[in-house]
Amino acid sequence: MKPPTQLPPIPAGVGAELQSRLQSLRGLELRLRAKAAGSGTGQPGVTRTEAPVAAENSSRLPAYQRFHALAQDTPPGLTLPYKYKVLAEMFRNVDTIAGMLFNRAETITFAKVKQGVQDMMRKQFEERHVGQIKAVYPTSYRFRQEKNIPTYSSGVKKSDYQLTLEPVLGEDEQLCGRPHLSASRLLERRKEFHRSLVNIVKQHHAAFLAALSPPMEVPEDKLTRWHPRFNVDEVPDISPAELPRPPQEDRISTAQEVLSAARGTMSTKMEKALANLALRSAEAGAEEPALSKAASPASTSSALKGVSQALLERVINGSRERHPRALLAHPSPALSAPLRLSESRGVQRGPVMRCGRGLSARPGAFQAKRATPASGQRH
């Protein structure tokens, strides 16, 4: 409220009686302004505790939503908040898409409805809005979680659970022997949804009237417009109702779980086989920690990186065979000559065989003759 300001002077040439009346009116106006400035509020009958909360909530919303009711060119009446009107439009679009799919005997999934509503409204449509629709109009749809529904999409598998919708219709709403969602029924459902939204706003309006000082009470059936100080666009949002969730499937990972799940449906031999398999798997699981504690093989040196593992194993195996012979070898050259001769026989056999082709002599005798001078020269 603005503080009292200086009033304009009374123009000259006014009659004495009129001048006295103007003086009295000016004094009355000054007293009213001073009283309003002293009390701190110019709205009698409104509780002071509501002002900070309303100001805090209204500051979070854009102006076109906070003053939506004031911008309407329709006569004052039971107007809805902006968010309630958006929800009513969403319900109308959902009903339109669901009616088309239902009349074609096609399964109505949330994915199909979501894409259609977003294309029509250019707004986000989530499961939260479906929960709000269920909270406002519980008997509009039946909600279920179903699987094995063709998706025609790479993002959703056929085996996954999907939220499905089914319009609730009466027994007399049929066409050619099957339920049919007609245009007149769509209009009735839209009006019913709008009435439910108005009833929700009436409840908040009644709570507002009861908080006034003194409180007011107006019958809801005779209410034609909201209280002038009731901010329609600050009505709280609708809490979504709970929707069906996909069931938690038990995934079988061990033979014991298979035996527990299928007990009583298999033959005695099959149950015994599964029981033995479960015992063996349990024993193997108990032995795994002991095996993990065993010494792991030495890691490959960084200098040998890039060498094939097969070549490394051949080199290691050859060294294992040479080391025992080196430990048993005698240092005397006379004793080591027969050993060298026996080793050289395998090396010389190939050239000797090539040189002695066509000869009738045995390879062993011919090789001994060729090897004897060499061995004599070495000694």
Stockholm file with secondary structure:
# STOCKHOLM 1.0

chainA/1-379         MKPPTQLPPIPAGVGAELQSRLQSLRGLELRLRAKAAGSGTGQPGVTRTEAPVAAENSSRLPAYQRFHALAQDTPPGLTLPYKYKVLAEMFRNVDTIAGMLFNRAETITFAKVKQGVQDMMRKQFEERHVGQIKAVYPTSYRFRQEKNIPTYSSGVKKSDYQLTLEPVLGEDEQLCGRPHLSASRLLERRKEFHRSLVNIVKQHHAAFLAALSPPMEVPEDKLTRWHPRFNVDEVPDISPAELPRPPQEDRISTAQEVLSAARGTMSTKMEKALANLALRSAEAGAEEPALSKAASPASTSSALKGVSQALLERVINGSRERHPRALLAHPSPALSAPLRLSESRGVQRGPVMRCGRGLSARPGAFQAKRATPASGQRH
#=GR chainA/1-379 SS CCCCCCCCCCCTTCCHHHHHHHHHHHHHHHHHHHHHHHHSCSCTTSCTTHHHHHHHHHTTSCHHHHTTTTTCCSCSSSCCCHHHHHHHHHHHHHHHHHHHHHHTTCCEEHHHHHHHHHHHHSSCCCHHHHHHHHHHCTTSEEEEEECSCCCCCSSSCTTSCEEEEEECCCTTCEETTEECCCHHHHHHHHHHHHHHHHHHHHHHHHHHHHTSSSCCCCCGGGCCSCCTTCCGGGSCCCCCCCCCCCCCCCCCCSHHHHHHHSTTSSCHHHHHHHHHHHHHHHHHHHHHHHHHTSCCCCCCCGGGTTSCHHHHHHHHHHHHHHHHHHHHCCSCHHHHHHHHHHHHHHHHHHHHHHHTTTCCSCHHHHHHHHHHHHHHHHC
#=GC SS_cons         CCCCCCCCCCCTTCCHHHHHHHHHHHHHHHHHHHHHHHHSCSCTTSCTTHHHHHHHHHTTSCHHHHTTTTTCCSCSSSCCCHHHHHHHHHHHHHHHHHHHHHHTTCCEEHHHHHHHHHHHHSSCCCHHHHHHHHHHCTTSEEEEEECSCCCCCSSSCTTSCEEEEEECCCTTCEETTEECCCHHHHHHHHHHHHHHHHHHHHHHHHHHHHTSSSCCCCCGGGCCSCCTTCCGGGSCCCCCCCCCCCCCCCCCCSHHHHHHHSTTSSCHHHHHHHHHHHHHHHHHHHHHHHHHTSCCCCCCCGGGTTSCHHHHHHHHHHHHHHHHHHHHCCSCHHHHHHHHHHHHHHHHHHHHHHHTTTCCSCHHHHHHHHHHHHHHHHC
//
